[in-house]
Amino acid sequence: MKSPRASSVSGTFLLSSVDRLGRAIDPLVLALRDKAPRQPAAKDLAQAEISLLFDEVMATYGKVTRQIVYRRLEGFSWKEIATECGLSTHAAEARYSRALAQARKFLQIPWSRH
């Protein structure tokens, strides 16, 4: 009995894949499937949209505000951010707060603290 992983065409062995049930998949089907355009997963599209929106929002900020937002997202403390930007901690927090308000307005997200 032949192995389901190999088929002979004109004396040449072509390796093929096996489906979940152990049946050999025709090499032509594999070739066509590999060349068929793939639709990105919904999760990938959502992530791309979020990334695009984030970039658009960040583009509306000044250089220092962008730096504050990036550093805060990276987990830096207010003191570290303030020192790096040459600001007081209060000023860094205030810029961050205004940046969030601006982002909410840009994205038209209603916000309330519950």
C-alpha positions in Angstrom: 0.0 0.0 0.0 1.3 3.5 -0.9 2.0 6.1 1.7 -0.7 8.8 1.7 2.0 11.4 1.8 3.5 10.7 -1.7 2.1 10.3 -5.1 3.9 9.4 -8.3 3.5 11.4 -11.4 5.6 10.4 -14.4 8.0 8.6 -12.1 8.5 11.7 -10.0 7.4 11.7 -6.4 5.5 14.8 -5.2 5.0 15.3 -1.5 1.5 16.3 -0.5 -0.1 17.2 2.7 -2.5 15.1 4.7 -5.8 16.5 5.9 -7.2 16.0 9.4 -8.5 12.6 8.5 -5.2 11.4 7.1 -6.3 11.6 3.5 -3.7 12.8 0.9 -4.4 16.3 -0.5 -3.8 16.7 -4.2 -0.7 18.8 -4.8 -2.6 20.9 -7.4 -5.2 21.8 -4.7 -2.4 22.8 -2.4 -0.8 24.9 -5.1 -4.1 26.7 -5.9 -4.9 27.2 -2.2 -1.4 28.7 -1.6 -1.9 31.2 -4.5 -5.4 32.2 -3.6 -5.7 35.6 -2.0 -6.3 35.4 1.7 -8.6 37.7 3.6 -7.0 39.1 6.8 -8.6 37.9 10.0 -11.1 40.2 11.6 -8.8 40.6 14.6 -6.0 41.7 12.3 -8.2 44.3 10.7 -9.4 45.6 14.0 -5.8 45.9 15.3 -4.8 47.7 12.1 -7.7 50.2 12.5 -6.8 50.8 16.1 -3.2 51.4 15.2 -4.2 53.8 12.4 -6.5 55.7 14.7 -3.8 55.9 17.4 -1.3 57.3 14.8 -3.9 59.9 13.7 -4.5 61.0 17.2 -0.8 61.1 18.1 -0.2 63.3 15.0 -2.4 66.0 16.5 -0.1 66.4 19.5 3.0 68.4 19.8 6.4 66.7 20.2 6.6 66.9 24.0 3.0 65.7 24.5 3.6 62.8 22.2 6.7 61.9 24.2 4.7 62.1 27.5 2.0 59.8 26.1 4.5 57.3 24.7 6.4 57.2 28.0 3.3 56.8 30.1 2.1 53.9 27.8 5.5 52.3 28.3 5.0 52.4 32.1 7.3 55.3 33.1 6.4 57.1 36.3 5.3 60.8 36.3 8.6 61.7 37.9 10.6 60.0 35.2 8.5 61.6 32.4 8.7 65.0 34.0 12.5 64.8 34.4 13.0 63.6 30.8 10.8 66.4 29.4 12.1 69.1 31.7 8.7 69.7 33.3 7.1 69.4 36.7 5.2 66.2 37.4 2.0 68.3 37.6 2.7 69.8 34.2 3.4 66.3 32.7 0.1 64.9 34.2 -1.8 68.0 32.9 -0.5 67.6 29.4 -1.4 63.9 29.5 -4.9 64.6 30.8 -5.4 67.2 28.0 -4.1 64.7 25.4 -6.7 62.1 26.6 -9.5 64.7 26.4 -8.3 65.7 22.9 -8.3 62.0 21.9 -11.8 61.5 23.2 -13.0 64.5 21.3 -11.1 63.4 18.1 -12.6 59.9 18.4 -16.0 61.2 19.7 -16.0 58.9 22.7 -18.3 60.0 25.5 -16.5 59.6 28.8 -17.6 59.5 32.4 -16.0 58.2 35.5 -18.2 55.7 37.2 
